[in-house]
């Protein structure tokens, strides 16, 4: 999902995997867009200066190149705020029924927090965490009910890993937990 803040040329991206029932990547992108822009879902917690420009879907198939589809969106954030820079993001932990590291994931939400909701230690106020948690629960539910449940994708362990694990099939995300500590992403810092 490509997000752009008014006045900032550099976009930010939210990436995640889904296990779609559809086989057309553009239709999958449309369903993801709907899941994100429905009232009370993901876009409702972002700064109203943020636009969801597009949803890019890379539909992987075994043995051949991905089929790519781009759904152009016009969704905007739903909250008026002076949000933090894009490198300061809300961290959302993705959990599945699988144990260990392969059973967990994370995603970062830029422009979801304003300075007044974060103290000097980086702790987000509980009053700010609650609506984000509610929106993430609805987003996950919307994805599933739209035929695109969120999943954790796995790659083989890196060469030289002391205790490599089997990648296995994608694992369905069973819950998403908003971290009460603000997170950062260096790649989102302008140069």
N, C-alpha and C positions, 0 to 999 in steps of 0.2 A: 504494500500500500504506500503510494507516494504522497507525502504531506508537504505542503508549502505554506510558509508564514508570509503574510503580506509584508513587503519591504525587504524580504530576505531572498536572495536568488538561489541559495543552496537548499535543495529539498532534503527531507529526512524520510527514512523508510521504516516501516514496521513489517517484519517478515515472520512468517509462520507456515506450517504445513497443514494441509487438509486432505481428507480422504474422500474425494468427490464421487457422487453417483453419476454425474454427467460426464460426457467425454469431450465437450466443446469448451476450451479454456476461456473463451470470451463469456459464455453463459455462466461459468463458474465464477469469473470475476464479477459479473453482475450480481450473483447471489451473495458474494462476499461483501460487495458494496452495500447491498440492502441490509445485511446483518450488521454492518458498522454504522449505517446512517439512520436506522430505526430509532425512534424516540427512546431515550434512556440508555442507549447503547454506547459504544466506543466514542463516536464523534461528539456525543452530548457532553463529554467531560473535557474536551479540548478547547483551547482559546478560540474565540469566534473569528480571529484573524487567520486561522488555519483552514486551508482548503485541502480536501482529499481530491487530488488531481486524477489519479488513475490507480487501478488495481491490475497488476501484472501477474499473470498466472503462467508458470512453467509446468506443463503437464508431463510428468515423467512416465515413460514406458520402458519396460525391460528391453535392452539390446539396441535401442535406437535413440536418436536425439529427442530432446524435449520438444513438445508442441507448445508454442507460446501464443498467448492471447492477451490483449490489453483492453480493459474496459475503462472508458473515459468517464470520470465522475464529476459531479459538481457539488458534492457534500461539503459542508462547512462545520467548524466547531460550534458548540452550543453555549459557551460560557464567556461572558465579558470579563476579561482579566488582563493584567500585565504579567504574562507568564515569564518563567525563567528561560535562559537561553537553551537552545536545543540539546546541548551536551549535558544539561541537568535534566534527567528524565525520571519518571516513575518506573520502578522495576516491578514487573509482574512475574511471579514464579508459576510455571506450568507443571502440574503434577499428573502422573498416570498411575495405573495399577502395577506397573513394572517397578521393581526395586532398583536401587543403585543410581549411579549417575545417568545411565541411559533412560531411566524412568522420570527424569526431570528436565525441564527446559526453562527458558526465560525470554521475556520480551521487554522492550523499553518503549515508554510512551513519552515523546517530547511534547512540550507545550501543554502539559496537563496540570501543572502546578505553578502557583504564584508565590512570590517571595514571602508574603505574609503568612503562608501556611506551612513554612519550614523554619525551624529555629536554627540557632547558630551551630548546633551539633548535627544538623542535617535531618532531624526527626520531623516527619510530616505530622501535623496535628490529626488526631483521630477524626475530627469533624471533616477533614479533607479526604481522609482515606476511605471513609464509608461510602460516599457516592461513587468513587472510582471503583471500589470493590463491587458495588451493585451493577455498574455499567459493564464491568468485565464479565460478571456472571451472566448478564443478559446477552452480551456479545457471543460468548461460548454457546449458550442455548440457541441463539439465532442461527449460528453456523450449523449446528447439529440439525435443527428443525428444517433448515434449507437444504439438507442433503450433503453438507460439507463439514462433517465433524473435524474439529482441530485435532491434529496429531503431532507427535514428536517423530521426526525423521532421523534415521541413523546412518552413519558412515562406518566403514571398517576402522578399527583402532589404528592409530598412527604406527608406522614402523618403529620398533624399539620400545614399545609400551611394555612395561614390566608385567602387567597382568591384563592382556587384551581380552575383550569381551566380544561375544557374538552380536553383530548389529541387530539382526532380527527384523521382523516386519514393523511398520510404524505403530506406535502406541497411541491410543486415543487419550486426549487430555481430559482427565476426569474433574479437575478443579484448577482454578487460577487464584493465586493469593497475592494481593498487593502488599509489597514490602513497605513498612512504615519509615524506612530510611531512604532519603533521596539517593539516586544513583547517577553515575556519569558515564558518558561515552566519549572518549577522546576523538574518535572519527567524526563526531558531529561538531567539533570545534572548528570554526572558520579559520582559514589560513591567509 
